[in-house]
């Protein structure tokens, strides 16, 4: 969820770091666990896809979570439990 103050909070499973608070664990899947705050501030938009999340903060895209197919846009396949900037380059013409 995106707060009025440009912060993101997440709750539920965190088996691949999809909550974005720096650890990979599944303890947050327990009922009654409080939402965790993502370490990224100044978020303008967010899109959560179950096992990975992307957000735009201060005109820069950041993604975190599962990355087996490069879905985080960092040209790798390593799971990332913290927001990682995505290098956006113009397409060649």
Buried (B, 14 or more C-beta within 10 A) or exposed (E): EBEEEBBBBBEBBBBBBBBBBBEBEEEBEEEEEEBBBBBBEEBEEBEBEEBBBBBBBEEBBBBBBBBEEEBBBBEEEEBBBBBBEBEEEEEEE
